[in-house]
């Protein structure tokens, strides 16, 4: 009697992926999902890319001028660039690709605004405060003894121009100082009519102070060079001498 082998029936294996389905998934991943992510990531990066701006302020030798260096880096072309100092346009000289320089002759904040073709804008600011625009400081703690006025004078940047120090009485008579440069002290002979003292720093910033023997107050006014009344010149001094007015000459400097 013939015996028949029982037929083997295959049972489905759940969770098993056929090679064809794996190939389809890899195909979608490589040709659709990854390119989509890369493209949109690159597009987002380009649309949001901002230029980079670096502002470097140079040193100064004379406290009158300095230089500024501006570097602009951008992956996309620059649409516009505006450079100002205290809202006034600043003239730049291009010294290289994305590098510019300018000469600065006053203090104030420098602002650089750069716009790319994608519409992104970068604004950078840098203050300039190393130039000497202030006159010398005459100390308000002055002393008057035996009709001798003594005060201190200082300038923290370019320094005091001691040769510029002079004074006149209320009648316009010039009075010469005695100067102690080491201690920054200046002395004048003063009378009851008071004294007006003139001084400037090495940058030409001038100041004047009015001293009065009848009061402990002193009035000090200052401005940049040419902004206040200067001390009497040689012609006025000569005319005063011809009219018989007393005149002193020379400056005594203690070192």
Number of C-alpha atoms within 10 A of each C-alpha: 3 4 5 6 6 6 6 6 6 6 6 7 7 6 6 8 9 8 8 8 11 10 11 10 11 12 12 11 13 11 11 11 12 11 12 13 11 11 11 11 12 12 12 11 11 14 15 14 17 20 20 15 19 14 19 14 19 14 13 13 9 13 18 18 17 20 15 18 18 20 16 17 15 15 11 15 12 19 13 11 14 13 20 16 20 13 11 10 12 18 14 15 13 13 11 9 9 13 16 17 20 16 15 20 15 17 18 17 15 22 20 21 16 22 20 21 12 15 13 16 19 14 15 14 15 16 15 19 12 18 22 26 22 21 28 27 22 25 15 16 11 17 15 17 10 9 13 12 21 20 16 19 19 17 18 12 18 21 17 24 18 20 14 16 23 23 25 20 19 14 10 16 18 25 21 19 24 18 22 16 15 9 12 15 18 22 19 21 19 23 15 11 12 19 25 22 23 24 26 28 28 21 21 22 23 28 26 26 19 18 23 18 18 9 8 12 13 17 11 17 15 20 18 17 18 10 11 15 12 16 19 15 9 9 9 14 18 12 11 16 14 10 9 8 14 12 13 12 9 9 15 13 14 11 8
